């Protein structure tokens, strides 16, 4: 069957997600649409910059609904749409943390719910053209229509993604020492104005690639990732202790 996929949010990730579905829509026979609060529609549907924009009410009637809003406003967005979503729909969160959005969805929605974290974006997918080996984390929170979830996850697997099933708690535990940690290092590099120079090595290029990814993302993503992951505070405190110990050991 053909699935209508509604994307809420037209930021960098929402745009990348739309391009991914549009360029590969025949793989699972899906049709992507997008909603942006900043665009006033003069009709039920409009094509702007090659993307099909529809109203929020229209988006919420679709088979699969994907909010791509900042973590800090995720709950506000869900509360706004909860009465618009039928029980037959599937809502998929794509946040960089999992416990918070999972709880928000379970507390407020009566439809199928899938917790995911596509661990990639516009930079790593090369503008939605490369997915081989990129990780796609997922966990079914409440599912009645198993085939739809199977088709949705199969879409990402067919693109070349590595599917990894983790509970929201296990995801956030691991993400605190991978995703959040990497963003913290990148943020420090930005503050130190670290850049390529005449003696840059390949190892350094890897560090700088991470820093540039952080630089391309919004500052809000960094703040939300460190604030809404309950295990990130522990990582941050251990980081501070390690920094202090190294300084003391060196006599600095």
N, C-alpha and C positions, 0 to 999 in steps of 0.2 A: 504494500500500500504506500501511498505518498504521504509523508509527514510534513505538516507545516511547522516550521521552526521559527519562533519569535525571539528576537534578541532585544533586551531592554538595555539601552545605553550605547552611545556612539563614540566611546573613547578609543584609545589605541587597541585595547584588547577586543572590544566589541566589533570594531572595524575589521580586525584580523580574523575574528571568528566568522563574520559575514563572508569575507573573501574565501575562507576555507570551505564553507558550505556551498557557496555559489560555484566555485571552480570544480567542486567534486559532487555536485548534487545528484548526479546519476548513480553514484555508488550505492546509495541507500534510498534513492528516489525521494529526496526531500527538497523543500522549497524554503529558502530563508527570507525573512522579513526583519525589519529593524524599527525600533522606536527611539526617538530622541526628544527629550524635553525641550531642547533648544530650537526645534523646528516646528513651525506652525503649518499644519496641513490645510490646503485649500479644498481638498477632496478626500475621499476615503483612503486613497493610496496615491503616492507620488514617487517618481523615480528621480533621485537627486544624486549626482556623481555616481551613477550606475548602481545605486542601492535603492531597494524598494522600501520606502518608509510608510508605516501605517500608524494608526492611533494606538494608545495604550490599551484601550478597551478591546480593540481588534486583536492585538498581540496576545492578550490574556485568554483568548478563545482558542488558541492554537493547540496542536498536539503536544509540542515540546516548547517550554518557555525557559529562557536562560537569562537571568538578570546579570548584567556585567557592570554593576555599580560598585563604587568603593566599599570596602568592608565596613567602614564606619557608618555608612548610610544604608546598609543591606536591610536591617530590621525595618527602618522607615519605609523602604521600597516595598517590602513584603506586606507590611500593614496597609499600604496604599492599594495593593492589588488583590489582597486575599479574598475579597468578596466578588471579584471579577473572574476568578479562575474556577472552572468546573472540575468536579471530582474526577473526570475522565482524562484530565491533562497530566503531563509529567513536568515537574519543575526541577531544573538542574542548576545547582549552584556551582560556580567556577572560581570561588574565592581562594586566596593563598593560605588561608587558615580554614579549618574544617569544623571544629567543635561549635563555634559561635553560630555560623550560618545553619548548621544542622539543627541546632536547638530552636533557632528562630523559625525555621520551616516546619518542624514537627509541632511546635506550639501553636502555629497559626494557620496551617494549610491542611486540607483534607484530601488532597490529590496524591498521585504517585510522587515520590521524592527520591532524587539521586544526588548524593554528595560527590563532587568531583574536584580535582585540581589538575588542570592541564599545565604541566610544568614547563611551559614554553610561552612565547609571545611573538610579536612582530620581528624581533631581532633574531631569535633562535630558529624561527621557521622561515627566515628570509622572505618576509612579506607573504606568508601563507603558501609557500611553494615547496617546503622541505620539512618532513616529519620523521624520517627514518631514525629509529632509536630513541626518539623523544618520549619521555614518560608521561602517562596519563593515569592519575590516581583516581580511584572510584570506590564507592560503597553504597549499596542500596539501603535506603532508610525505610521506605515503605513502598512496596511495588505490588500492584495487581496485574498490570499488563507487562508480563515478563518479556514478551516478544519485542515490544517497543524498546525496552532497555537493551536487549540483546542486539537489536539492529543499530541502536545509537552507539553502543560500545564497539560493535563490529565495524562501524564507519571509521573510527579512529585506528583500530587495528589494521584495517585495509590500507590506511594511509601510511602505515609503517610504525605507528606508535607502540610502545611497550606498555601494556595494560597491567597495572598493579593494584590489587585490592587491599585497602587499609581502612580500618575503622577511623572515624574522625579523631579519636584520642591518639591512636598510634601515629596517624599522619602528623598531628601537631607536635608530638614528641620528637619525631624525626626531623620535621621541618624546622624546628627551633635551632637545630645544629647543622642544617644544610642551607635551606632557603633564607631564613632570617639571619643566620651567621654570615652567609655570603653577601647579603645586602648590607650588613653592618660593616664588613670589611670594605665594601665598595663605597659606602658613605664616608668612611674615614679617609679613603684615598681621595675622594672628591674634596673633602675639607683640607687635605694636605696639598691639593693641587698636583697630584702625582700624574705625570705624563710620560710618553715615550721620549727617549733621548738616544744619544749616540751609542750607548752600551746596553740598550735593552736586550734581554734574552727571550728565548721562546717561553720559558717559564713565566717570566714577567708579563709576556703578552697575554697569557691565560688570566692572570690577575687583572690586567687592564681590561680585558674583554668583559669580565664580570663588572668592573667599575663602570664601564660605558653603558652596560645594560641598566644599571641602577640610575645612571645619569639620564637615560632616555625615559625612564619611568617617572611617574609623578612622586613628589615628596610625600603625598598622602599615602601612597602604597607602602612606602617605607615605615611611616608612622603607624599605620594600621597593622602591618605585619608584626611589628614589635609590641604593639599594645594589645591586640586581640588574640594572640597566641599565648595561652596561659603558661606555656613552658619557655617562652622567649625571655621572660624576666630572669629565670634561673640561668639561662645561657649568658645573658648580659652580665649578671653578677659574677659568674665564673670567669668571663672574659676580663672583667675589671680586676678580679683577684689575680689572674694570671699575668696581666699587664703590670700590676704592682709588684708581684714577686720577681718578675724578670728585671724590672727596674732596680729593685733592692739587691738582687744577685749581682747585677752589673755595677752597683754603687752609684746609680744615677739619681 
